[in-house]
Amino acid sequence: MADLVVRNLEDEVVAALKARSSRHGVSVEEEHKSILRELLLSPKRTSFSGALMMIPDVGEDEDFTRI
């Protein structure tokens, strides 16, 4: 396995990562690895157009017209 060092992250990113790892009850390092696995290895990854195609048909455009 390789080591990965990420430098010069914005404070907001670090704070969000710490908060997310705390919510999940894991270390920041484990949360970081989890995010990378999910984004890079997940079979759920799809293009934007693919994501749009997965939206279920829930009605006609007129059903959502603002009054």
C-alpha positions as CSV (number, residue, x, y, z in Angstrom):
1,M,0.0,0.0,0.0
2,A,1.1,3.5,-0.7
3,D,1.0,6.6,1.5
4,L,-0.7,9.7,0.3
5,V,0.1,13.2,1.6
6,V,-2.2,16.1,0.8
7,R,-0.8,19.5,1.5
8,N,-2.3,23.0,1.6
9,L,-6.0,22.1,2.1
10,E,-8.3,24.9,2.8
11,D,-9.3,25.2,6.5
12,E,-13.0,24.7,5.5
13,V,-12.1,21.3,3.9
14,V,-10.2,20.2,6.9
15,A,-13.0,21.3,9.3
16,A,-15.6,19.5,7.1
17,L,-13.5,16.3,7.0
18,K,-13.1,16.4,10.8
19,A,-16.8,16.9,11.4
20,R,-17.7,14.1,8.9
21,S,-15.2,11.7,10.6
22,S,-16.6,12.6,14.0
23,R,-20.2,11.9,12.8
24,H,-19.1,8.5,11.5
25,G,-17.1,7.7,14.6
26,V,-13.8,7.1,12.7
27,S,-10.5,8.8,12.4
28,V,-9.9,11.6,9.9
29,E,-7.5,9.3,8.0
30,E,-10.1,6.5,7.8
31,E,-12.8,9.0,6.6
32,H,-10.4,10.3,4.0
33,K,-9.8,6.8,2.7
34,S,-13.5,6.1,2.7
35,I,-14.3,9.2,0.6
36,L,-11.6,8.3,-1.9
37,R,-12.8,4.7,-2.2
38,E,-16.4,5.8,-2.6
39,L,-15.6,8.4,-5.3
40,L,-13.0,6.4,-7.2
41,L,-14.0,2.8,-6.9
42,S,-17.8,2.8,-6.5
43,P,-19.7,1.2,-9.3
44,K,-22.4,3.9,-8.8
45,R,-20.3,6.5,-10.5
46,T,-21.9,7.9,-13.5
47,S,-21.8,10.8,-15.8
48,F,-24.2,13.8,-15.3
49,S,-26.3,12.7,-18.2
50,G,-26.4,9.2,-16.7
51,A,-27.5,10.6,-13.4
52,L,-30.3,12.5,-15.2
53,M,-31.4,9.3,-16.9
54,M,-31.8,7.6,-13.5
55,I,-34.3,10.2,-12.2
56,P,-37.7,8.4,-12.0
57,D,-40.6,9.5,-14.1
58,V,-42.9,11.1,-11.4
59,G,-45.3,13.0,-13.5
60,E,-45.9,15.5,-16.3
61,D,-44.2,18.9,-16.4
62,E,-47.6,20.5,-15.9
63,D,-47.8,18.8,-12.5
64,F,-45.0,21.0,-11.2
65,T,-46.2,24.4,-12.6
66,R,-46.0,27.1,-10.0
67,I,-49.3,28.8,-9.2
